Amino acid sequence: MAYLLLIIEPRGQRDERPLEEAQRLYADMVRFGEGLKERGMLKAVESLQSDANGVRVSVRGGKRTLRDGPFTEAKEMVGGFFLIDCTSREEAVAIAAQCPAAAWATVEVREVGPCFSG
């Protein structure tokens, strides 16, 4: 079963972190990903830039609307993700709890699947 571990971090937290600490935390996350890869569980992983450079796109009634970041109404942003393959939700939750980001952000566990029920 595939699960997405979303790293949900407080907006602005990256800007407040000293460079050495940011580099250490990033290295911890890379090691975590390498460990998942060695276990044959890692399907994909990416770190995301701040939402300051993001854009939200919507189309309503055929009209496209773009909204540039940062998205001030959001107190958090998605900082990255791990796409893993494991046997159960419980295993995915256990892996999320081992993720270094769980100490300074929230790791949201989502099962991959269709966006409809039935």
C-alpha positions in Angstrom: 0.0 0.0 0.0 1.3 3.5 -0.8 1.2 6.3 1.7 2.2 9.9 1.4 3.9 11.5 4.4 3.3 15.2 4.0 5.6 17.5 6.0 3.4 20.3 7.2 5.5 23.1 8.7 4.7 26.4 10.3 5.1 29.3 7.7 8.1 31.4 8.5 9.9 28.8 10.5 12.6 28.3 7.8 13.4 32.0 7.9 13.9 32.0 11.6 16.2 29.0 11.6 20.0 29.6 11.6 21.8 28.2 8.5 23.8 25.6 10.4 20.7 24.3 12.1 18.8 24.2 8.7 21.6 22.3 7.1 21.7 19.8 10.0 17.9 19.2 9.9 18.0 18.8 6.1 20.8 16.2 6.5 18.7 14.3 9.1 15.8 14.2 6.6 18.1 13.0 3.8 19.4 10.2 6.1 15.8 9.3 7.0 15.0 9.0 3.3 18.1 6.9 2.6 17.0 4.5 5.3 13.6 4.1 3.7 15.3 3.5 0.4 17.6 0.9 1.8 14.5 -0.9 3.2 12.9 -0.8 -0.2 10.0 1.4 1.0 10.8 4.7 -0.6 8.9 5.5 -3.9 9.6 9.2 -4.1 10.8 12.1 -1.9 11.0 15.8 -2.5 11.6 18.9 -0.5 9.6 21.9 -1.5 10.6 25.6 -1.6 8.6 28.1 0.4 5.1 28.9 -0.7 6.3 32.5 -1.3 7.1 31.4 -4.8 4.1 29.3 -5.3 0.9 30.0 -7.3 -2.6 28.7 -6.9 -4.6 28.0 -10.0 -8.3 27.7 -10.3 -10.7 27.6 -13.2 -14.3 28.5 -12.7 -16.8 28.9 -15.5 -13.9 28.6 -18.0 -12.0 31.5 -16.4 -8.5 30.9 -15.0 -7.5 32.6 -11.8 -3.9 32.7 -10.5 -3.0 33.6 -7.0 0.6 34.2 -6.1 2.1 33.2 -2.8 2.8 33.5 -0.1 -0.7 32.5 1.0 -1.1 34.6 4.1 -4.4 32.9 5.2 -2.4 29.7 5.7 -0.5 29.3 9.0 1.3 26.2 7.6 2.7 25.1 4.3 3.7 21.8 2.8 7.5 21.6 3.1 8.0 18.3 1.3 6.9 14.7 1.2 7.9 11.0 1.3 5.9 8.6 -0.8 6.4 5.2 0.8 5.2 1.6 0.3 4.3 -0.3 3.4 1.9 -3.0 4.6 -0.6 -0.9 6.7 -1.7 2.4 8.0 -0.2 1.5 11.4 3.2 0.9 9.8 2.9 4.2 7.9 2.1 6.0 11.2 5.1 4.3 12.9 7.4 5.5 10.1 5.9 9.0 10.3 6.7 9.1 14.0 10.4 8.2 13.2 10.6 11.1 10.7 12.9 13.8 12.0 10.4 16.5 10.9 7.9 15.2 13.5 10.0 17.1 16.1 9.6 20.5 14.4 6.6 20.1 12.1 3.6 17.8 11.6 3.8 14.7 9.5 0.4 14.0 7.9 -0.1 10.4 6.8 -2.4 9.9 3.7 -3.2 6.7 1.9 -2.9 6.9 -1.9 -6.0 6.0 -3.7 -9.0 7.3 -5.8 -10.6 10.6 -4.7 -14.0 9.0 -4.6 -15.7 6.4 -2.5 -17.8 3.6 -3.7 
